[in-house]
Amino acid sequence: MTNPTPATPSRPEVIVLVRDRLRQEASALLDSGNRLAMIACHDDGDALRVVYSFAGVFPRRQVDLVVPVPYDDAWVPSIADLSYPAGNFERGMRDLYGVRPADHPQPYRLVRHGHWPRGWYPMRLGARVTPRFEPDVESFPFVEVEGPGVYEIAVGPIHAGIIDPGHFRFSVVGETIVRMEARQWYMHRGVERLFEGRRPADGLELAEQVTGDTVVGHSLAYCMAVEAAAGIEVRETDRLLRALLLELERIYNHVSDLGSLANDVGFGIVHSHTQRLRETLLRLNKTVTGQRFLRGGVRIGGTRVLGLPDPEVLRGVAADMQEIIAITLGHAIVRDRFTGTAPLGGAQARAIGTLGYVARASGIDADSRRDHPFVDLGPAFHVVTETGGDVLARYRVRAGEFAVSIAVAIDLVARLGDHLGSGTAVDPLGPGTGLAFVEGWRGTICHRVELGAGGVVSRVKIVDPSFFNWPALPVALAETIVPDFPLVNKSFNQSYAGNDL
């Protein structure tokens, strides 16, 4: 069963509800196989509005449940018991907009830290002036595990490296992790607020910087959401170029991770060689867009590159990586450290709502390149899955996806011939709403864009796959030993920046 590939993304179906109807409608959509992609709150100036965006695959469908919320009675019924991801969306909405999720099973703050002034909601229209922050007088409510021999290990939020802050608190008996809790959102950057009031083209550079290792994924999702809102059709050659850029981004990130996973079990020589190949790929990227991380290639209404990547370079990297993968998986100690470490069962992964290679390593056959395609990737493309759910499965999925992406990229270069894309970006003029899904290298990225009068951006909601996948890390770590935490964390390799918007 297949769905056609749209040249113009469709606008979502909109259903306006009173609050009392929300749970019934959301439950019906979930029961019929639709996924909750995001919950976005809006401040319209005279009232608040909460949008629940659902996506289906067969048939392909996008549905927005819209619930108006008055300022003086700002609450919605929680649907956290119907959808696990909804719980964190609702908690974030309360911290940023002051909309209370009634009967939430875990009504704790998510984004707001203890030094934020009470009653200050930074995403509301009236919050233009930053108030004086208070001392951090409220401790985050970590669960304290008690029992014979239990002790705590605190890691972060500041780490010995360039990664963004995140706090991990381990309750441990001996070396075995009994419970791990993660605390993020130390750098709430107000990224979504920065889009408001800009021309869509002026927001593109901001979209490229949502998270630095996913430039193409986020800029493409943003552009496609704008194009859906404005009804802009993109030529097939430009969509092929977009697919090529997306695979080039996937390739260099997977190469880096495959080496880093080996490095975390002490196999440093493999890491050295993958870093050499990563550098080769970054230099190749620069010949394509003029920038090592592929900035500047995607634009609203089209794509423009300086040149196409040399297929022989890609074939050379693929040959080297196949040898490196074989050496890694053939090493008894490495194989032993990967096998059975931090398994995430399929039922757990599905209940949490995991995406990308984390989900596919637990047997979930989901990939937006197939489920929400914007172009035909040809016969070289297929979805790679494993069922083990452990570090080994997450390694194998990356290895398989690397091989698929190389084959797809080479095929796309051949199909493009000498086409380098359209030269002029389109600037939308009218209002509208668009929702777009892109399979970034970590998993499905979702952007929702609302354009107001004159085509000015009035709201952008961004969901990186890390928002869905971070909650699965503590689940996988149960009964894992503390020394394996760096390995397990790298096998998930979620973004702090993409999460802490």
N, C-alpha and C positions, 0 to 999 in steps of 0.2 A: 504494500500500500504506500503510495507516494503522494506528496503534495507538490503543486507547481511552485517554481521559484519566482517570487514577485520581482518585477523591475522597480516598482514603486511600493515602498512599505505602506501597509494599510493603517488607517487610524483605528484605535481601539473602539469597541462597542461600549457605549456609556449607559449605565443604569443608575439613576438617582434614587436613593433610598432614604427613608426615615430610619433612625437608629434602631428601632425595635425590629426591623426587617433584616438587619445586617447579618446576624448569625445564621439565619435560615438560608439566605442567598449565598453566603460564603460556603456554608456546608454543602450546598447543592453543587457548587462549582468544584469544590475539592473532591467530592464523591464521584463526580463524572470525569476525573482524571486531570483536571487543570491544576497547575502549580501556582502558588502565591509567589509572584515575582518581587513585589515590593508593597510597602504601605507608605504613601507620601502625604504629608500634611501641607496645607496651604493657608496663608493669611490673605484673604481677599480684600481687606480693608474695612468691610462691614460685618464680616463673620469669618469663621474658620471653616475649612473644608478638608475632609480626609478621603483620600483616594486609595482603594485597594485594587491593585493591578494583578490580574490572573492571566496565565498563558496556557493554552492547550496545544497539542501536537497533532493528533488525529481525531477530529479535523483541526487544522491550524486555526487558532482563535485567540484574540486578545480582548479581554473584558475588564472595564473599569467600573467597580462599584463606588459610587460617590455619595458620601454622607455629609450633609451640611451640619455644622456645629456652632451654636451661638457662643459668643465670648463669655456671657455671664452664666453659662451652664455647660462648660467645656468638658464633655466626657463622651466616650463611645463604649459600647460593650466589648469586652476583650474576646478575641477569637484564639487566644494562645492555646487553649485546650483542643482546638481544631487543627491548628498548624503550629508546629514548634517555632519556625522562624518568625511567625507573627509576634511572638512574645517579645523578642528584642526590638523589632520595629516599633511596637507599642511603647516600650520603655523609653526608647530614644525620642519618640514623638512627645511623650510627657515632659522630658527634660528640655527639649528645644522649643516646644510650642505651648506647653501647659495643658495639653489635652489628656485627661485621665482615662486610662483603660479600666473600666469598672470590672471588678471581680477577677483581676489578673492574679494568676497563681504565684507569681514572684514579683510583687510590686516594689522592686528596689530600683534605685537610679542606675542608669547605664552610662550616659555621656556626662552628666553633671558630676563634678567633683565637689568635695566638701567646702571649698572656698568660694564657690559660686553663690552670689546673693540669692536668697530665697525669693520666689516670685519674679525672677528675671528669666525671660525666655528668649534667647538670642536670635531665633529665627523669625520672631514676630516683627511686623513692620515697624512697631514703635520702639524697637530695641536698637536704634541706630547709635545711641551713645552708650559706651561701655561704662558700667557703674564701678564704684570702688569695690574691689574684691575683699572678702573677709578672710580671717585666718582659717586654715583647714582644721575645723573643729570636729568634723564628722568622720569617723573611721569607716571605710568600706566594709560591709557586713560579710566578711569571709566566714565560711563555715569552719568551726573548730572541731577537729576530729579528736576524740578522747579514747583512751584505752592503754593497756600495758605496752610500753615500748614505743609509743607514737611520739614522734618529734616533727618539727616543721623546718623546712628549708625555703628561704625566700630568695627569689632570683629576679633582679630588675627592680624598678623599671628602667634604670640606666644600665646599659650593657657595654661590654668591652669591645666596642666596634662602632660602625657607622649606622647600625640599624636604629629605627625609631623606638621610643620607649614602650615597654609592656611589662607587666608584673606577673610572675608565676609563683604561686605558693603551693608547696608540696607538703602533704602529710604523709610521713614515711615510717615504716617499721623495718628496721634493718636497712636493706637497700631497695625494698619493694615499695612502690608508690601506692598508697591506699586511696588518695584523692589528690587531684591537682585542680586548682582554680586559677583562671586567668583574669587579669584586669587590664583592659586597654583604655582607649580614649584619653590618653594623657596629652595628646596634641590635637584637640578638636580645632581644626583650622578654618572652619566656616567656609569651606570650598563652595558648597552649593549656593550660599548667599552671594558669593563673588560673581556668579553668573548674572544675577538679576540686574536688569536695566541695560545690558549690553546688546549690541547687534549680534546676531548668531555667529557671524564670521569672527567677531572679536572674542567670542568665548572658546574658539577652537584651540588657541594656544593654552588656555587654562585647562581644557579637557586633556591635552597631551601631558599635563603635569599632575594629574590626579595621583598616579603612582608611576615612578620613573622607569620601571621595567615593563610597563604595559602601555606604552605610548600609542601604538596603533590600536590596540583593543579599545581603549577608552575614547580616543578621538573618533574612531569609526562608529562606536555606539552613539556618541553625541551627534555626529553628522547624520547618521541614519534616522535618529529620533527627530532632528530638525527637518529632514527631508520628508519624513512621514507627516509631520505637523503641517508642512507647507505644500504637500503634494508634488514634490520635486522628483522627477524621474531621472535616474542615473543610467548612462549608457553601459552596455554590457562590457565593453573594453575597460571602462573605469572600474566596474565591479570586479572584473578579473584581476586588475592591478591591486585593488583593495585586498582581495583574497591572497595574493602573492605577498603583500606586505605583512599580513596577519600571520602567514606561515613562516616568513623570515623571522618574525619576532618570537614565534613558538620555538623555532629551531635553536636559536642562540640561548634561550632561557633553559630549554631542556638539556642542551649540552652542558651548560654550567651546573645544573642540578645533578646530573648523572655523575659528574666528577666530585661534587661536594658531598654526595652521599657516601661515596667510597672514602673520601677524606675523613669523614666523621667516624669511620671504623679503623683509621690509621693507615689506609692505603693511599698515601700521599702522592706517589708517582702517577697514579691515574688522574688525580686532581690536577697535577701540573700539565699533563697532556691535554686535558679538556679545556684548561684555561688558555692554552696555546690555540686550540681550535676556536674557542670563543673569540679570541682576538682576531683570528682570520675572518670570522663571520661579521664582527663589528666593522672591520675594514671593508668588507663586501657591502654591508649596509650603507656605508658612506658613499659608495659609488652609485647607489640606487637613489637616495634622497638628499645626499649631501650632509647627512648627520648620522652618527654611529648608532643612535637609538631610534632611527627611522622617523624623526620628526619632520613635518612639512610635507609629507606625501599625500595625506588625506585632506580633502577640502570639501566644503558643502557643495553638493551637486556634481562632484567629480573627484578625480585623482590626478596627480601630476608627479612624475619621477624624472630624474636626470638620465637614467639608463636602467637596463634590466640586469639582474645578477648573472654572472658567468656560470652556466650549468656545470662546467668542469670543476670549478671550485667547490660547488655543492657536492658533486660526486666524490671529490677527494676527501672532503670532510666526512661524508657518509662512510667511506671505506675505513678511514681511521677510527671513527666512532664504533663501527661494528667490531673492530678488533679490540678496542678498549672495553666494550660491553662484554665480549666473550671472555676477556682476561678477568674482568671484575667478577662475573658470575661463576667463573671457573675456579676462583680462589676459595678454598675450603673455609677459611676463617671469615672472610667477607660474607660468604653464603650463609654461614651459621649465624652471624650477627643480624642478617636481614630476615632470615626465615622465622616466622612466628612472632616477630617483634611488633608489639602494639597493634594487634589486629582490630579492625573496625568492621563488624559484621554488616552484612547487607541490610538487614532489618533496621539496625541502628543508623546506618548511613542514610537510609531512606526516610526514617522518622525525623532525623535532624534536618534533612533537606540539603545534604551535601551536593556539591557540584564539581565538575571538572575531573581531573585525574584522581582526586580523592574518592569521588563517587564511583568512577569507572573501575578503580582497583578493588572496590567492594561489590562488583558485579552489576552496577547500575548502568544500563545501556542508554546513556543520554549524552548528546553532543549537539549544540546549537548549529554547528555547520551542516548537520543533516536535518535537525528538528525545526530550525528557523533559518533556512538558507537564504542568502541574498544572491548567490550565483551557483551554477553547477560546477562542482570541483572535479568532475570527471571520474574515470574508472580507478584511478590510483587511490582515491579516498575511501577509507572505511574506518569505523569506530573501533578502537582497541579497548578491550575489557579484560579484567582478571577477576577472580573470585576470592582470593585469599585474604584481601583486606589488610595485609601486613606491610611492613617496609619493603619486602621483596616484591609484592604485588604492585606497590606504588612505583618502585623502580622499573619494573617490567612494562607498566603502562607508559611511562615516560619514554623508555627505549623504543617501544612499538610506535608511539606517536611521532617520535623523531624520524623514524624510517618512513612513515606515511607522509609526513610533512615535506621531507626531502623529495619524495616521488611526486607529490602534488605540485611543489614549487617548480620542479623541472618541467613538468607537463604544462603548467601555466605559462612559463617562459616561451615554450614552443607555440602555444596557442596565441600568445600576444604578438608574436612576430616583431615588428618594429614600432608598435603602438606604445607611446609613453604617457597617454592620458590627455585629458582636456586641460586647456591652459587657463580658463577663467572660472573663478569661484562664483557661485550663485548666492545672492543675499535675499532671503525671503522678505516679502512685504506684508503678508497678511497674518491674521491670528490662526491658531490651531493647536492641536495636541498630538504628540507623537511618542510612541514607545518602541524601543529597538533592543534586540538581543544579538550579541556577538560572542562567539566562543573565543575568548582570550586564552592565553596559554595556561592560566590557572583554572579557567572554567568560564561559565556564562556570565557575561557582563550585561547589565541592564541600565539603560538611561531612559528617563521620561522627561520630555521637554514640553513646556507650555509657552507659546508665543502670544504676546498681547497685541494691542493696536500698533500698526506699523511694523509688525514682525519683530518687535523687541522681546528679548527673553524675559519672561515673568517668573519662571520657576524651572529649576532643573533638579531632578532627584537621581542620584547615582547609587547603584548597588554593585560593588565589586564582589566576586565570588568568595572572597575572604570573609565577608560578613556572614555567609552561610556556613563556611567551613571551620572557622575558629572554634565554635562550640563542640565540634567533633574531636578536637585534639585531646581534651581531658578524658573523654570517654575511651579513646584508644589507649591512653597511657595507664589506665587502671591495671594493676598487677605487673606493670613494667618496672624494671629497675632504674634507679636514678641515673646511672652512667649512660643509659641509652636515650635520655631525654634529648640531647643535641641531635642525635640521629633521627629520632622520631619527628622532632620539630622540623628538621630539614625535609623529611619525607612528605610533610604537609606543605611546608614553605609558603605560609600565608603572608599577605601584605599587611603591615601596620598602617601605612599611609592610605591604602585603598579602603581600609576599615575605618580609620579615624579621620573622617572627612570634616 
